[in-house]
């Protein structure tokens, strides 16, 4: 099938045309990041107003770039949650209107499940070996951290997740505590890369919350508090400088990725899975990728690891369309509503 995917769960407005759930024919995004940078964060009402302006031009450009006509599009897919309610409404109501006017099937997609399907997408420089199911999937983003067992397309079992801050939120908030520039998470990763433990002794040790508990849950709010204490101690001793901030950033990244990798590997072993799918914005973190590869190699496990290229880890419409291909369950447009509170195991 050829599917038009629409994604407006946060501040960006994006549309893509995907063929057979794998081939990206077009991918267009309009962002209001510069506007939000001036206010130090996203103001939901402003984001939605900008999306109202952008949604039709973005869809028109996506169709134009695909070199297809509307008649050649088989279906429409749209993110219906979770996310900012105003932003979701822009995408959902536009998709419903187009479904009615064009007489196309409409597939509502859970944004969190959609992230997983970035692992099926091909890029010009990346041939994809299609993941085999069942699999363990780790979805890590700014607002969510979920570990699930994906038995098959459309059959998902939630194993565990964050009890407070998500992994991406922990990256972002600790970056702000360390007074690093935006974008927060990538800035913290860059600072961490400046610290080399083989050249300099690591003097700071942060907790790995819930690491030893016999479950698949995560908690990162305590880690944030620990970072604040360490920063204030250094500040009181007039020891805040590039070196100390880089060291703190390094240990933050180590703590977060240790928790993610350890519990995910435990799930693989306990459920006897041989496929691991990692997705979400935090999946773009190079240290997380490195640790998964090291763990799989060191344990001599026959694990097929799938992580999308960084540009497909962050929010975009390509994986929304891909998810609709492999979970093709059209719903009458009259029955679809935006739901900002969706969880990864929610159904329409």
C-alpha positions in Angstrom: 0.0 0.0 0.0 0.9 3.7 -0.3 0.0 5.5 2.9 0.0 9.2 3.8 1.1 9.6 7.4 0.3 12.7 9.4 2.1 13.5 12.7 1.3 16.5 14.9 1.6 15.1 18.5 3.9 17.9 19.7 5.1 21.2 18.2 6.0 20.0 14.7 3.8 19.6 11.7 4.7 16.7 9.4 3.5 14.4 6.7 5.1 11.6 4.7 4.2 9.2 1.9 5.4 5.6 2.6 5.2 2.6 0.2 4.7 -0.9 1.6 5.6 0.2 5.1 9.2 0.5 4.2 10.1 2.9 1.4 10.0 6.6 2.1 8.7 8.5 -0.9 8.5 11.8 0.9 9.0 13.3 4.4 8.1 16.9 5.1 8.2 18.8 8.4 7.5 22.3 9.4 8.9 23.2 12.8 8.3 26.1 15.2 11.4 25.3 17.3 12.9 28.8 16.9 9.7 30.4 18.2 9.7 28.0 21.3 13.4 28.6 21.9 12.6 32.2 22.7 10.2 31.2 25.5 12.5 28.4 26.9 10.0 25.7 26.0 6.8 24.7 24.1 3.7 26.8 24.7 0.9 24.4 23.6 -1.5 27.0 22.3 1.2 28.7 20.2 2.3 25.3 18.8 -1.3 24.5 17.7 -1.8 27.9 16.1 1.4 27.4 14.0 0.3 23.9 13.1 -3.1 25.1 11.8 -1.1 27.4 9.4 1.3 24.6 8.3 -0.8 21.4 8.0 -2.2 21.8 4.5 1.0 23.2 2.9 3.0 20.3 4.5 0.6 17.7 3.2 0.6 19.3 -0.3 4.4 19.3 -0.3 4.6 15.7 0.8 2.3 14.6 -2.0 4.2 16.7 -4.5 7.6 15.4 -3.4 6.4 11.8 -3.7 5.6 12.4 -7.4 2.3 10.7 -6.8 -1.3 11.9 -7.2 -4.0 11.7 -4.5 -5.7 8.9 -6.5 -2.6 6.8 -6.0 -2.7 7.1 -2.2 -4.4 4.0 -0.7 -5.0 5.2 2.9 -4.3 7.9 5.5 -2.7 7.3 8.9 -2.7 9.8 11.7 -1.3 10.1 15.2 -4.3 10.3 17.6 -2.3 10.2 20.8 -0.6 10.7 23.1 0.6 14.3 22.9 -0.6 17.8 23.3 -4.4 18.0 22.8 -4.4 21.1 20.6 -1.7 19.7 18.4 -3.3 16.3 18.1 -6.6 17.9 17.1 -5.0 19.7 14.2 -3.7 16.5 12.7 -6.7 14.3 13.6 -9.3 16.7 12.3 -7.4 17.3 9.1 -7.0 13.6 8.5 -10.7 13.0 9.1 -11.6 15.8 6.6 -9.3 14.4 4.0 -10.6 10.8 4.6 -14.1 12.1 3.9 -13.3 14.3 0.9 -10.9 11.8 -0.7 -12.9 8.7 0.3 -9.8 7.1 1.7 -9.6 4.6 4.7 -8.3 6.3 7.8 -6.0 4.4 10.3 -5.5 6.0 13.8 -2.0 5.3 15.1 -0.8 5.2 18.7 2.3 7.4 18.6 4.3 5.2 21.0 3.6 2.1 19.0 4.4 4.0 15.9 7.9 4.7 17.1 8.7 0.9 17.0 7.9 0.8 13.3 10.8 3.1 12.5 12.8 -0.1 12.5 11.1 -1.3 9.3 11.9 1.8 7.3 14.6 1.9 4.6 16.8 5.0 3.9 19.0 5.6 0.8 22.1 4.6 2.8 20.5 1.8 4.9 19.1 -1.5 3.7 16.8 -3.0 6.3 16.6 -6.6 7.4 12.9 -6.9 8.4 12.7 -7.6 12.1 11.2 -10.9 13.1 8.5 -11.2 15.7 8.0 -11.8 18.6 10.4 -9.3 20.0 11.2 -7.1 23.0 10.8 -3.4 22.3 12.1 -0.5 24.3 10.5 2.8 23.5 12.4 5.7 25.1 11.5 9.3 24.4 11.1 12.7 26.1 7.7 11.8 27.7 7.7 8.0 27.8 9.8 5.0 28.7 8.1 1.6 28.0 9.4 -1.9 27.8 7.0 -4.2 25.9 6.8 -7.7 24.4 5.6 -7.4 20.8 4.1 -10.8 20.1 3.0 -9.9 16.6 1.7 -6.9 14.8 -1.2 -5.6 16.9 -0.4 -7.9 19.8 1.6 -6.1 22.5 2.1 -6.9 26.2 3.4 -4.1 28.4 6.2 -5.3 30.7 7.1 -2.2 32.5 7.9 1.5 32.3 8.7 4.7 34.1 7.0 5.5 37.4 7.9 9.2 37.1 10.2 11.0 34.7 10.9 9.3 31.4 14.5 8.8 30.2 14.4 11.6 27.7 12.9 13.9 30.4 15.7 13.0 32.7 18.2 13.9 30.0 16.5 17.2 29.4 16.0 18.3 33.0 19.5 17.4 34.1 20.9 19.3 31.1 19.0 22.3 32.4 20.3 21.8 35.9 23.8 21.8 34.5 23.0 25.0 32.6 23.8 23.4 29.2 22.4 25.0 26.0 19.4 23.8 24.1 18.6 21.3 22.7 18.9 19.8 26.2 19.4 16.0 25.6 21.8 16.2 22.7 23.7 19.0 24.6 24.1 16.7 27.6 25.3 13.9 25.4 27.9 16.2 23.8 29.1 17.3 27.2 29.4 13.7 28.3 31.5 12.9 25.3 34.1 15.5 26.4 34.8 13.4 29.6 37.2 10.5 29.1 37.2 8.2 32.2 40.4 6.5 30.9 42.2 9.8 31.2 40.7 11.2 34.3 39.3 9.5 37.4 35.5 9.7 37.8 34.9 11.3 41.2 31.1 11.4 41.0 28.9 8.4 41.4 25.1 8.7 40.8 22.4 6.2 41.7 21.0 3.7 39.3 17.3 3.8 40.5 15.4 0.4 40.6 18.2 -1.4 38.9 18.3 -4.3 41.4 14.5 -4.6 41.7 12.9 -7.7 40.1 10.7 -5.8 37.7 10.8 -4.0 34.4 10.0 -0.5 35.8 12.2 2.6 35.7 12.5 5.7 37.9 14.6 8.8 37.0 13.2 11.5 39.3 15.6 10.6 42.1 18.5 10.7 39.7 17.6 14.3 38.8 17.6 15.2 42.5 21.0 13.6 43.0 22.4 15.6 40.1 21.1 18.8 41.7 22.8 17.9 45.0 26.1 17.2 43.3 25.9 20.5 41.3 25.2 22.5 44.4 28.1 20.9 46.3 30.4 21.8 43.4 29.0 25.3 43.3 29.5 25.8 47.0 33.2 24.8 46.5 33.5 27.1 43.5 34.3 24.1 41.4 31.8 24.6 38.6 33.7 24.6 35.4 33.7 22.8 32.0 35.5 19.8 33.4 33.2 19.3 36.4 30.0 19.8 34.2 31.3 17.3 31.6 32.0 14.8 34.4 28.5 15.2 35.8 27.0 14.9 32.3 29.0 11.7 31.7 27.8 10.1 34.9 24.2 11.1 34.2 24.3 9.5 30.8 26.0 6.4 32.2 23.3 6.1 34.9 20.3 6.4 32.6 21.7 4.1 29.9 22.8 1.5 32.5 19.2 1.3 33.8 17.7 1.1 30.3 20.2 -1.6 29.0 20.2 -3.8 32.1 16.5 -4.1 32.4 16.0 -4.6 28.6 18.7 -7.3 28.5 17.0 -9.0 31.5 13.7 -9.0 29.6 15.3 -10.6 26.5 16.8 -13.4 28.6 13.7 -14.0 30.8 11.3 -14.1 27.8 13.8 -15.9 25.6 13.6 -13.4 22.8 16.1 -13.1 20.0 14.9 -9.8 18.5 15.3 -6.4 20.2 13.7 -3.2 18.8 14.8 0.1 20.3 12.9 3.3 19.3 12.1 6.8 20.4 14.1 10.0 20.6 16.6 8.7 23.2 17.4 5.8 20.8 19.4 8.4 18.9 21.9 8.5 21.9 25.2 7.0 20.7 26.2 5.7 24.1 22.9 3.8 24.5 23.5 2.2 21.1 27.1 1.4 22.0 26.1 -0.3 25.3 23.4 -2.5 23.7 26.0 -3.7 21.1 28.6 -4.3 23.8 26.2 -6.2 26.1 25.0 -8.4 23.2 28.6 -9.1 22.2 29.9 -9.7 25.7 27.1 -12.0 26.6 27.6 -13.9 23.4 23.8 -13.7 22.8 22.2 -14.4 19.4 20.2 -11.2 19.5 19.1 -9.3 16.4 19.4 -5.7 17.4 17.4 -3.1 15.5 17.8 0.7 16.1 16.6 3.2 13.5 19.0 5.9 12.2 18.9 9.0 14.5 16.8 11.0 12.1 14.0 8.4 12.3 14.2 8.2 16.1 12.7 11.6 16.7 9.0 12.4 16.0 8.2 12.1 12.3 5.4 10.9 10.2 7.2 8.1 8.4 6.8 5.6 11.2 3.2 6.6 11.6 2.5 5.4 8.0 4.7 2.3 8.5 2.7 1.3 11.6 -0.5 1.7 9.7 0.8 -0.6 7.0 1.5 -3.5 9.4 -1.5 -2.7 11.6 -4.0 -1.9 9.0 -7.2 -1.4 10.9 -9.2 1.5 9.3 -11.8 3.1 11.5 -14.7 5.2 10.3 -13.6 8.9 10.5 -16.6 9.8 12.6 -15.4 7.4 15.3 -11.8 8.8 15.7 -10.9 11.3 18.4 -7.7 12.7 19.7 -6.6 11.2 23.0 -3.7 12.9 24.7 -3.6 10.3 27.5 -3.0 7.2 25.4 -0.6 4.6 26.8 1.4 2.2 24.7 -1.0 -0.7 25.3 -4.1 1.4 24.7 -6.6 0.4 21.9 -8.7 2.8 19.9 
